[in-house]
C-alpha cells in the first residue's frame, strides 16, 4: 500500500512559517491505529486524514497529534482544504465540506484567503489557581477564563505574551487540553496569543485555528469588534482573520505546500 502525504504550512504565505500539517487523502478510511502511527511518524502538531464521501466536495476528516486524536483542529483543516484544491481533488470555487467529530466544517475560497466556518467555543470567568500561576512562571496575569477544553490566560501586554516562558511540565498536569495565553495586540493586530498543549505531545502549537474559536468571542466582548486581525506569536508566527457571529467563528488565512511524499506501507 502506498499513501501520499503532503506537508502544508498554514496561516502563512511563506514556507517555513505558520503551522505545518501533514495531509493524507485516501479513497477509503484508514485503520485508526495506522493513522496514529503515521501521525507519530510525521511528528507534526497535526496530521489530517480525509477521504471523499458521496456528495461532491464532501469529505470525512480526522486529526491526530503525535500522541492522540483530537476533536477540532483549525490549521490542519485549512491545510486539508488547500490540498483538495491545489492537488485537483476539488474544483476551484466549490466549498469543501468536512464531516468531523465537531460537526460539519466548511472552507471556502475568498480571494487569496481560505475562510473556515467553525463553531464558537466561548470561555467563562474562572479562578486563577496557584497551580496556574506556577505554570505561567508567575507572569503578570490580568484575567483567567475557561471552557471544557482549554484555560485562557490574559497577560498585561503583547510583550509579556512574547516573552513568556511557561513551565510545560506543570501545564501538562493541569486539567485542560491546553492553555491559551493572550493579550491585546499592537497595530495592526487586535490581539495576540500563544497556545501550549504539552499533554497532547505539542509543547507549543505554532498557529492554532481552534483556539481562536475561544479567542474570537473573548476579544469581541472586550473590544466591541466583530472582525479582528490576530497574530499568534510563536517562533514561526502566523496571521489570522477572525469574524465572530453568535454561534459560528469565521477564521481565514493562507496556506502553502512545502513538501510532497509517499509513505511506503
Secondary structure, 3 states (H helix, E strand, C coil): CEEEEEEEEECCCCCCCCEEEEEEEECCCCCHHHHHHHHHHHCCCEEEEEEECCCCCEEEEEEECCCCEECCCHHHHHHHHHHHHHCCCCCCCCCEEEEECCEEEEEEEECCEEEEEEECCCCEECCCCHHHHHHCCCCCEEEEEECCCEEEEEECCHHHHHHCCCCHHHHHCCCCCEEEEEEECCCCCCEEEEEEEHHHCEEEECCCCCCHHHHHHHHHHHHCCCEEEEEECCCCCEEEEEEECCCEEEEEECEEEEEEEEEEC
